[in-house]
């Protein structure tokens, strides 16, 4: 992965836990519901563009439906990193404290906004382990035996 190219295209570095996740897995889907958008080698610029230029978030912001959240690159702006097949969106809220301090922000398909003071990997582990509950998300997610599609051993 060319993290320097991705950082240049995005305009900021990404959290170290997410970089480690992306290095380990080219695909990550939890219980056929939550899809983590992981950059792939050679496609750093398109990934950065898609994460930075979230058209739905921009439209919601212009309509005043973001509960005070703003799109990146505005200060404190949101960067997209995952979505669900029900329309939930998962973001980081950027801050001057640096990428490893960015909290996770969730916009549910019910247009509710929630912020969690953890990084992406801790958030995913918490949701998977049911120690983090996201109000408004399906009560059957994750299931009793949640499947994780995580194709490992990335070859660059």
C-alpha positions in Angstrom: 0.0 0.0 0.0 1.3 3.4 -0.9 0.3 5.3 2.3 2.1 8.4 1.2 0.1 8.6 -2.1 -3.1 8.0 -0.2 -2.3 10.7 2.4 -1.4 13.1 -0.4 -4.7 12.3 -2.3 -6.8 12.6 0.9 -5.0 15.5 2.5 -4.5 13.7 5.8 -3.0 10.5 7.2 -5.4 7.8 8.3 -5.6 6.2 11.8 -2.9 3.6 12.4 -5.4 0.9 13.4 -7.2 1.3 10.1 -3.9 1.2 8.2 -3.1 -2.1 9.9 -6.5 -3.4 9.1 -6.1 -2.5 5.4 -2.7 -4.1 5.3 -4.1 -7.3 6.6 -7.4 -7.5 4.7 -8.3 -6.5 1.2 -12.0 -7.2 2.0 -13.9 -7.0 5.3 -17.6 -7.7 5.6 -19.3 -8.4 9.0 -22.3 -10.6 9.0 -23.2 -9.8 5.4 -24.2 -6.4 6.6 -21.4 -4.0 7.4 -18.8 -3.4 4.7 -15.5 -1.7 5.5 -14.1 0.3 2.6 -10.5 -0.7 2.5 -8.0 0.9 0.1 -6.2 -1.4 -2.3 -2.7 -1.0 -3.6 -2.7 1.0 -6.9 -6.1 2.5 -6.2 -5.2 4.8 -3.4 -6.4 8.0 -5.2 -9.9 6.6 -6.0 -10.3 5.4 -2.5 -9.3 8.8 -1.1 -11.6 10.6 -3.5 -14.6 8.3 -2.6 -13.9 8.7 1.2 -13.4 12.4 1.0 -16.1 13.4 -1.6 -19.1 11.6 -0.1 -22.0 13.0 -2.2 -24.7 11.8 0.2 -23.0 13.5 3.2 -22.5 16.7 1.1 -26.2 16.7 0.1 -27.3 16.1 3.8 -25.0 19.0 4.8 -26.4 21.3 2.3 -29.9 20.5 3.4 -28.9 21.0 7.1 -29.5 17.4 8.0 -26.1 16.6 9.6 -26.7 17.5 13.2 -23.7 20.0 13.1 -21.3 17.5 11.4 -19.5 18.8 8.4 -17.9 17.1 5.4 -14.1 16.8 5.2 -11.9 18.9 4.4 -13.7 21.4 6.6 -12.2 21.5 10.2 -13.7 18.6 12.1 -15.0 17.1 8.8 -16.2 13.6 8.4 -14.3 11.0 6.3 -16.2 7.9 5.2 -14.8 4.4 5.9 -17.6 1.9 6.0 -21.3 1.4 5.2 -24.1 -1.1 5.7 -26.4 -2.7 3.3 -29.3 -0.9 5.0 -27.9 2.6 4.4 -26.0 3.3 7.6 -22.8 5.3 7.1 -19.6 5.2 9.2 -17.2 8.1 9.4 -14.3 9.4 11.3 -14.6 12.9 12.7 -11.3 14.5 12.0 -9.5 16.7 14.5 -6.3 18.5 15.1 -5.4 15.9 17.8 -4.5 13.6 14.9 -5.9 10.5 13.2 -5.4 8.1 16.1 -7.7 10.3 18.2 -10.6 10.5 15.6 -13.9 9.2 17.0 -16.3 7.1 14.9 -19.5 8.8 13.8 -22.5 6.7 12.6 -25.4 8.0 10.6 -28.1 5.4 10.7 -30.5 4.7 7.9 -33.1 6.4 10.2 -31.1 9.7 9.9 -29.9 9.5 13.5 -26.3 10.5 14.3 -24.2 8.9 17.0 -20.6 9.4 18.0 -18.3 6.8 19.7 -15.0 7.8 21.4 -13.1 4.9 19.8 -11.2 4.2 16.6 -12.5 2.1 13.7 -11.0 -1.3 14.9 -12.2 -0.9 18.5 -15.6 0.1 17.1 -15.8 -2.9 14.9 -14.7 -5.2 17.7 -17.3 -3.6 20.0 -20.1 -4.0 17.5 -19.1 -7.6 16.7 -18.7 -8.5 20.4 -21.9 -6.6 21.3 -20.2 -4.3 23.8 -21.0 -1.3 21.6 -24.6 -0.8 20.6 -25.6 1.5 17.8 -29.2 2.7 18.4 -31.3 2.3 15.3 -29.3 -0.5 13.7 -31.0 -3.8 13.3 -31.5 -5.7 16.5 -30.4 -8.9 14.8 -27.0 -7.5 13.9 -24.7 -9.0 14.5 -26.4 -12.4 14.5 -25.7 -15.2 17.1 -22.8 -16.5 15.0 -21.8 -13.6 13.0 -19.9 -14.4 9.9 -16.9 -12.3 9.0 -15.6 -12.3 5.4 -12.0 -11.1 5.8 -9.8 -12.3 3.1 -6.4 -12.1 4.6 -2.8 -12.3 3.6 -2.8 -9.4 1.2 -0.2 -9.8 -1.5 1.1 -6.4 -2.8 
